[in-house]
Amino acid sequence: MILGRRVTELLGISYPLIQGGMAWVADAELAAAVSNGGGLGIIAAANMPPELLDQEIAKIRTLTDRPFGVNIMLMSSTASDAIEIVAKHKVPAVTTGAGSPGKVLDRLKPLGIKVLPVVPTTALAKRVERQGADAVIVEGSEAGGHIGELTTMVLTPMVVDAVSVPVIAAGGIGDGRGMAAVFALGAEGVQVGTRFICASECRVHDNYKQAVIDAKDRSSAVTGRSTGHPVRCIRNKLTAQFDELERTCAPVEAIEALGAGRLRDAVVSGDVEMGSLMAGQIAAMVSSISSAGEIVKSICEEAERILSRFSSDLS
């Protein structure tokens, strides 16, 4: 594939597409399916107990011989354990989020592990480049889960102009049109999360998948802004309760307590009323269950057709 050659060569993959590191969602089975499809599958370490992460990394190596990665959520209490487990297994690539990745770069870069921090601002992108990041993932506020303030449309070209390493765009990308759009903005790869919730290999509860498929353009909401860690998810009774707590200026501790364990309730138990249905705005464009390999191929090949057509029109 011509698109995103710096990213595909950096990571040893066929398509410049990375699967998002979604907590409770991105396990070894989904990551292996994405990697086998030519993208970079990601296991989400999140708050996973160290022994379980160790098992997931061992498992993925029985499911694929292609490159894969682990996402380390730096605000997690298990982040230091995750770094050491990744080092032990010499995982090919790591993405990071929710914090400064300096300790990840210091520990893992000397081992030859590619480190790709998720950044919500130009300032952080420049800092992690100086620290040795191999590429940066710019994530706009359209994304699901924890988000920043800037949109993908605005943030991507700003970061492209600010750094020399490859820029991978995330947030609001679920088909080839979105991928083509961010490539036009200067990105050299994409990270896709929400679309993979509805991959056939994704083991989230069917109720969660159906909630994504049923989502409309105004179905997502951002909760927890007052905590400093806003989260985008699909509207339900839980988001209404978050809204009420924030409207009444409830203490941060009360808001955080309401959210505790809610993602697991959605993913494992299928609670679509009081579970946290983390998903991006792109959920409104997801209408079917497809294999991870089909998702990777269809997004990238559609993007290449679009960009090739525009190139021909301009020549």
N, C-alpha and C positions, 0 to 999 in steps of 0.2 A: 504494500500500500504506500502511495506517495505521501499522503497526509501524515504529518507528525513524525517525520523520520527521526528527529533528534530524540523524541520520547520513546519510540519503538526500539531504537538502537540502545538507548540508555538502559531500558528495562528488559530487553530481550524478548519482546512481545510482537505479535503480528499487527495488532490494531492499537492506536494511541488512546485507549480507553481503560480507565481504572474504575473498579467497582468501589462504591463508597463503604467506609468502615462503620456500618450501622450496628450499634450495640444491640445485643440479643437477636439480631437478624443475620449478620454476616458471619456465618460459621464456616467450617472446613468444607462442607458439601457445596454450599453456594460459591465459595471462593474457588474451589476446584473446577466447578462448571464454567465459571467466567474465564479462568485461565485456560482451560481446555478449548474454549471458544475463541481464544486469541487475544483476550484482554488480560488485565492484571487483576486477579481475584484477591480480595483482602479479607482476612480474619480480624474481627473487631475484638481487641483485648478488653476494652472498656473496664468494668470492675470484675472481670472474670478471675476466679481464684487461680493462682499460679499453676497448680497441678492440672487444672482443666485446660488452660492455654497450652501447656506442654503437650497434653493429649491431642488437642486440636491441630497443632503443628505437625505432630507425628502422623495424624490421620490424613492430612491433606497430601502428605508425601506418598501415601498409598493410593491416592485418587488421581494424581496428576504428576507429570514430570516437567511441567511448564513452570515458569517463574510465578511467584505469588508474593503477597506481602502481609504484614500485620499492621493494624492501626493502633497506636498507643495514645490513649486519652490522658494527657499529662496532669490533669486535675484529679485523676483517680488515685486512691490510696494504694493501688496495686501497680502503679506505673513503673516504679523502680524494679519490681519483680518482673514485669513484662519486658523491660529492657534487657535484663539478664537472661531471660529465657530465649528471647530473639537472638542474643549474642551466642548462646549455647548452640542453637540450631542453625546459626548462620543463615537466617531467613534472607532471601534475596533483596527485599525492599521493605521499607517502613514508611507509613504516613503518620503524621502526628497532628493532634488538635488540642484545643483548650489549654493553651499555655505556651511558654517559650521552650523551644526544643534544644537548647544548648547542651544539656546533659545527654540527650539522645545522640546528637551529632558527635560529641566528644567520645562517647563509648562505642558507637557502632560504625562510624565512618572508617576508622582504622582497620576494621574487619572486612572492608570491601562492600558493606551493606549500603544500598542506595537509600538516602533519606529525603523524603518529600514532605515538608511541613505544609499543613493547611493554614492559610493566612487570610485574615479579614481586612487587612489594611496594607497600604503601600509601605508604610514605615516598617512593619514587621517583615514584609517581603525583603526589603533591603537589608535588614539586620540578619535574617537567616541566610541570605546569600553570602554575606561577609563571614558568617560562621561555617560555611561550607556546604550548604544545602545543594543537592544535585538538581533539584527543580522545586518549584513552588506550586501549590494548589490554591488558587484564589476562589474562595467560596462566597457567593452572594447571598443576600437575605432571602432569596426565593427558595433556598434549600430547606430540607426537613431537619428536625433535630435542633441542636444548638446553632445559632446564627449570629452574624454580625449585623451592621447597619447598612452597608453599601450594597447596591445591587450588582449582579454579575455583569450587566451591560456597562456599568460605570467602572467597576473595579478592575475588570480584565484589562482594558487598554492602558489604564493608569499603571498597573504593575508591569505590563509588557514594556512600557517606556522606562520603567525604573530599574529593571534588572536585566542581566544578560543570560541567566539560566532559563531553561524552558518553563513556560507558564502553562499550567493545566487549569482549565476553567471548570467550576462546579456551581450548581444551583440553577434550577430551571431548565435543565437539559434532559430530555427524555426521548428525542428522536433525532434524525439526521439534520432536520432544519435547525434545531438548537445547536448542534455541533458545528454546522456550517457557519452559523452566526458568530460563534465565539472564535472560530478560526479566522473569520474576516476581521475580528478585533485584535488578532495577533496571537491567540492561544495556539499551542501546538499539541494539545491533548485535552481530554475531558474526563471528569469524574462524574459517574452516574450512580445515584443511590436509589431514589424512590422507584424507578422503573424496575429494579431488580427485586423489590418486594413481591412483585407479581411474576417472578420467574418460577417455572415449574419445580426447580430444584430448591427454592427457598422454602424453609420449613416453618415459617410463621403460620399462625392459625388461619384457617380459611376465612374466618370473619374479618380479620385484619385485611386480607387481600381484597375481599369484597368491598370493604369500606374505601379502599383506594380506587377500585374500579368505579364505584358509585359517586366518587367525589366530583364536584362541580367547580367552576372557576372561583367561587367565593367560599369554598368549603374549608380552607385552612385558616388557622388563627395562630397568633404569636402570644404565648403565655410567659409569665415570669419576668417581664422586663424590669420590674423593681428589684429583683434579686441580682441583677447584673449578668444573668445567664439566661437570656431569652431562648425559648424553644418554640419551633413551629410544628404544629400537628393538626390533625383533622378535627373540626369542631364536634363536640359532644357534651355530655353532662359535665365531664371533668373540666373542659375548657371554660364552661359557664361558671363553675365554682371558682376557678382561677380568676376569672374576670371580676367576680363579686368580691373576692378577697382583695384584689388590687384596687378596686373602686372604693373600698372602705379603708384603704391604707393599712391593711393587716400587716403584722410583723413579718419580716422575711422568713423567720423560723416557721411560721404557720403556713406560708406558701410552699416552702421546701418540704414540709411534712406532708402536705396534700399530694405532692408529686412522688413521694417515695414509693418505689415498687410498681408504679403504674405502667411503665413500659413492659415489664414482665407480664403484667396482667393482660395487656393487649396481645403480645406476641405468643405467649404460651397458653393462656386461658381463653383468649378470644373475646375478652370483655371490651366491647366497642362503645359502651356507655361511660364507664369510669376508668378505662384503660387509656394510656397515652399513645395515641395513634400517630406517632411521628411520621411525617411525610411532607414533601415539598409541594409548592404550588403546581408542579408538573403532574401531580396526581390526577388533576382534571383531564389530562390527555392520555391516561392509561386506561385501556378499555378491554384488555385481554390478558390471559396467562400464556406465556411463551417460554421456551427454554432459554437459559442464559446465553447459550451460544447463538441462538437466533436473534436475541436482543442485541448482542455485541455486533454481529455481522450486519444486521439491518440498519442500525444507527450509523455505523461507519461507512457502509457502502452508499447509503442515501446521501450522506454528507459529501462524499467524494463526487457523486453524480451532480449534486447541486453546484459545487464549486467548479467542477469541470465545465458545466454548462455556462456559468457566468464568465469563466476564463475564455471560452470560445466566443461568447458574445462580444467580449471586449477586444478580441484580437482582430 
